[in-house]
Amino acid sequence: MLNRLIICLLTLSLALLILLDNNCQAQSNTERLDLISAVESGYLAQRRGDYELAIEIYTSIIKRRGLLPKQRAVSYLLRGEAKRDNGQLEEAIYDFTRALNQWENYPQAIFFRGQVLVQLNRLPEALIDFTRAVELDPNRESYNTSLSLLKKRMQAEGLPIEVQDTTLQITIPQEH
């Protein structure tokens, strides 16, 4: 439980840093502050367990015009987390993949998608994601630990643990 809280706080911190990108001339201070307020509202709804509200808030952020790709990626990641917490695991995978379509080497999106793939017992796909997350951020202990535990589990189940390509392609259905 503490690990999940720490990860959530790290995600929120990263989200706020990216959303506050002062190099973005296209967004006024008011727009950035409004965006941060919306992210905080979504985060608080999620922490209260009001996942539907959090998903709704993050969806409204994603639909905004003028977001930078990294800002949209973070918004998809946050919505993916809310969907994961709400038990919508396939939808969470799609949102983490959408985040990666905006920010190709976003290690946290890759790692979170891998975690959901493990929950769905899609272990070879999770192995690809965990391996890629470690490649992108080799010093992140949680990534290394998860990869090691997954390899042990797969070995125990007689599954191969060699990864040829660390780019996992997931087809996303059209959003409604």
Buried (B, 14 or more C-beta within 10 A) or exposed (E): EEEEEEBBEEBBEBBBEBBBEEEBEEBEEEBBEBBBEBBBBBBBBBBEEBBEBBBBBBBEBBEBEEBBEBBBBBBBBBBBBBBBBBEBBEBBBBBBBBBBBBBEEBBBBBBBBBBBBBBEEBBBBBBBBBBBBBBBBEEBEBBBEBBEEBBEBBEEEEEEBEBEEBEBEBEEEEEE
